[in-house]
Amino acid sequence: MDTIRVDICYRPLRIGWIIHSGDYEAFRKAVRLSHTLWGGSFNPILMADREDEAKLLIELFRIDMLWPIGESNEVKEFPKKFPHLINPLFHDSIFIGGNIEQKRNQVLDVQNALEYLRDKPARKAINDKGFRIYNWQVDDPLADIFHIQLGIYPETAVIGIDYREILSQVFEIKEISIDPSSQIPADIQDYPSITYLSRYDLERHYGVQAGRDSPGFFVGDVSDLNDLVCYWNLRAADISLWFVDPAYRWRYTNIIPSWEKAIRNSVSHRHESDRWIALWTRRENFEEARQLFGEMQLAICQVSVHSWNGGNVCPPMMSFDQLSVLGVFGHERGRPKISFALSNKPFCSDTWFHTQHLVASVSFIGGLYGDEQYTLKPPYLPELNEFYARTMHFHYNKLRIESERIGIVIDAADTDAWLYALPVAKLIDRIFDLADYKVKLSNGGLITRQLISRLGGLQGARIFKIPGVRRLLKTYGPATSFTKNVAIQLIKNMDSKDLNAKFSDQLDLHIEKRPAGTQLKADDVFVYMVEKGLFRIGAELTCPSCRMTDWIAVDTLKQSVVCDLCGYKYDATRQLINGELHYRRSGIMGAERNAQGAVPVALTLQQLETTFAEGVYSPSLDFTRKGETSNECEVDFVWVIPRRYPRRTAIILGECKDQGPIKPEEFEKDIENLRRVADALPHKRFKTFVLLAKLNPFTPEEIELTRTLNTEHQLRTILLTARELEPYYIYERTNAEFDIDSYGSSPEDLADITYKMYFCSQPVNPSENSSSLIIPAPRIL
């Protein structure tokens, strides 16, 4: 058993209320229900009959579950279109139980917040300030705005819980009536009210960066449900706004300057360029709306369906304070498992609240170092919620993938939780399932995986950075033996005609622990390779009968030897004394074709791990279209990089070549296979790149073919040669040879540099000290 740091932040479930576009009563019910929930103010309202916009909002708000309100079949059937948003609650009601005394909420509610506050200093501070409940007449034209802005609870007879009564048991309440013939009081926002309680103690979490969030005013029509829903959703995105209807301008005479002052104070800490008060509106004639505010300086924020595409408004993750606990890391049935306590809860965890659900959002630091077959950082792919839940947890409906985190649906009384680490092979299988492909490790992939395992992980593959090592493996096949002296000469490249293949470039390469200040020696390299099982030790003996030479491994070598070829038994003592040890490639390197191809794959993967310092991978995979039986193609590796929302998960599809030569038709076929797989991955979730690595320069014809992998809107081609794969930093030599100043820390960087070097109409020029052969960039088509 070991320990692992677990960062936990608790957050409310984010529910998407589903209504019909013409159902005002459903809208009001959604607003009332939201106010009963702790965090309910951040639940958006979606219209089932506006599916495209609803899909954008589900994606933007990162909804945990959908809840239909209304009798329309379109509303009731809408959640079925999103099977990954599985309802974690029981029954078909948020409230469960029998009579009024036994009714309970299934979601973390304000009753829990009130119980949590009961013995806290904050209760006295709220009472000293003065808690207010506002009342208004049903026929007040601004009634729906007051529903949103000031809050109202559902009737007790409808839900079975009297929240106003519970509220009065904790706070000294003052009730204020709003006269429809009078102006809105200027101090209405100065006192805690029902909406304040719904948002109490919730702050933005750094895991998701908020988008455009300038507070201010929303100008709309109180009788237009589209304006009301838009206003609610902007506030659900944590944007502080006050609804202003020009038809009732006189009622806002006092509240507008008061709200302006409050907003200016709230943004005073921001950067000077972000201290604007905003005017949000759905109206095309926003200048008319602006006139309502006289000389007030306002930033215009026009709202349309495009406001919800992720490039403008971006709702943050709202949570309680984050805390860290020590988790217990171990293995169960061969699978890594982390168990941890749910302690220091910022809500009431009394067993009475065991029906109330919320999310424990967790991330891990440490725990899987050196284990490349599992991960604790799955990519943000909400369509895989059920897969993640069944693989990492137990309850199929109690896990939600988040941006760089994992959300576990718990009840308020839970005391501990656990997760299994996610098998990388299963993850990659499900990723390509989204692209309608079935994948499995190819024979080459099995050999590459075993080779990497023998070397102790990807960083062990840095041994292949040495050109002489690759040359040694290529020179002697599985059935050919060699002496140590011959191996040392090859590693040093003493007889190589390739001026760029210098052992002296790798004198500082770290392959294992050695005394500080000493440089790498060829002898150290060879010993390391033998110790890691790439070569076997043996002796070459000549049979005195048939005069044939045979190689015998040290493990089976004896002084009395039986010739495998003729069966003659002879004494090999003198040959052993006078001879020297001979070496052969071991079983892992014994399959000539696949083993040789595993070397550039392992080297490329090692360089990607050094460059990106994140992500998971799989070596060579066979791809088969769903419904077909024969393999469509093979990809040498797949590298997956999870990213913080709203950035898409990056996927690199790789093809690695030795020094060649490569037949043009074979290279063209590889390009088409990579293009087909890259295009099949859903653009909504993945940003795909295609990497081609080769241990010698690309030819002009090959460059021309790889250029076609770029698309109109994305540079996705990455070309790497030995110049990029051999140094520690990927562009260490490239920067010295070309006018390029980049470390290449992301796939976008690598694709951009590739474009500048190979595809740009004015490719970068070599530096004055460069002696490399520069391949001219092909013409622009």
Number of C-alpha atoms within 10 A of each C-alpha: 7 10 16 19 18 22 18 26 22 25 26 25 25 22 22 25 25 26 28 23 17 13 15 17 13 20 25 16 17 24 26 20 19 27 29 26 25 29 29 27 27 29 26 27 27 28 26 24 17 11 12 11 17 21 17 18 25 21 14 20 24 22 19 26 21 21 20 25 18 18 12 15 11 16 21 17 11 20 20 11 9 13 13 19 23 19 16 19 17 11 10 10 11 15 18 17 11 10 10 13 10 10 15 23 24 23 26 27 26 25 24 22 20 22 18 17 19 16 11 11 9 11 16 16 10 16 15 11 12 16 21 20 19 17 17 15 12 10 9 14 13 20 19 21 20 17 20 24 20 21 24 25 19 21 13 13 9 8 19 20 23 18 20 17 10 14 19 13 13 17 19 15 17 12 10 12 10 16 12 16 8 10 16 17 14 15 11 17 16 14 13 19 22 23 22 19 24 22 20 14 16 17 15 16 17 11 15 18 15 18 14 17 20 23 25 23 26 26 22 23 20 20 15 11 17 16 20 21 19 22 25 23 22 23 22 20 24 23 20 17 23 24 25 23 20 17 10 14 13 12 19 21 15 14 19 21 14 17 20 18 11 14 21 15 11 13 16 12 10 10 9 9 6 13 18 20 20 21 23 28 25 19 16 11 10 16 10 10 20 19 11 16 16 7 8 12 12 15 16 18 19 17 20 14 13 13 16 23 16 19 12 15 22 24 27 23 24 25 20 19 16 14 14 16 16 16 21 19 22 17 13 10 6 7 14 21 20 26 18 20 16 19 14 10 17 16 19 19 20 13 12 12 21 18 19 22 24 22 25 25 24 19 17 20 12 11 21 16 9 11 12 17 16 21 19 23 23 26 28 25 19 21 17 19 23 22 18 26 23 15 18 22 21 14 14 16 21 22 29 29 24 25 23 20 22 26 24 23 24 22 20 26 19 16 13 11 16 17 19 24 23 22 18 19 18 16 21 19 16 17 24 18 15 15 16 17 21 21 25 19 21 18 15 23 25 19 24 29 21 16 24 22 16 18 21 14 17 23 19 20 24 22 23 20 25 25 24 25 23 19 17 19 23 14 11 16 17 18 11 12 20 18 16 16 11 11 23 20 16 22 26 20 22 13 8 16 8 9 7 12 19 17 20 13 14 18 14 13 16 15 16 10 6 11 6 6 7 9 15 18 17 20 15 14 20 19 12 17 16 16 13 16 17 21 24 20 21 21 22 20 18 16 22 14 12 12 11 13 14 14 20 21 16 14 9 8 14 14 12 11 18 15 20 14 12 12 12 13 14 15 14 18 13 9 14 16 8 7 12 12 16 22 24 26 24 16 13 19 24 18 17 16 11 18 23 21 19 27 25 27 25 26 24 31 25 22 23 22 16 16 18 13 12 15 20 23 21 24 24 27 22 20 22 18 18 12 9 10 8 10 13 13 18 21 23 26 23 20 20 23 22 21 18 16 19 16 14 19 22 20 23 21 21 23 24 24 21 20 14 9 8 11 8 12 9 9 17 14 12 18 20 16 16 21 19 13 21 22 12 14 20 14 12 8 19 21 20 26 25 25 25 21 23 22 20 15 18 19 10 14 12 15 18 18 14 26 21 14 23 18 10 6 6 14 22 25 27 26 23 21 19 24 18 22 26 25 19 19 17 23 24 18 17 22 16 15 19 20 15 17 12 14 15 18 15 15 25 18 15 23 22 19 24 20 22 16 24 24 23 16 13 12 17 17 14 19 15 10 9 14 9 11 8 14 13 14 19 16 11 9 6
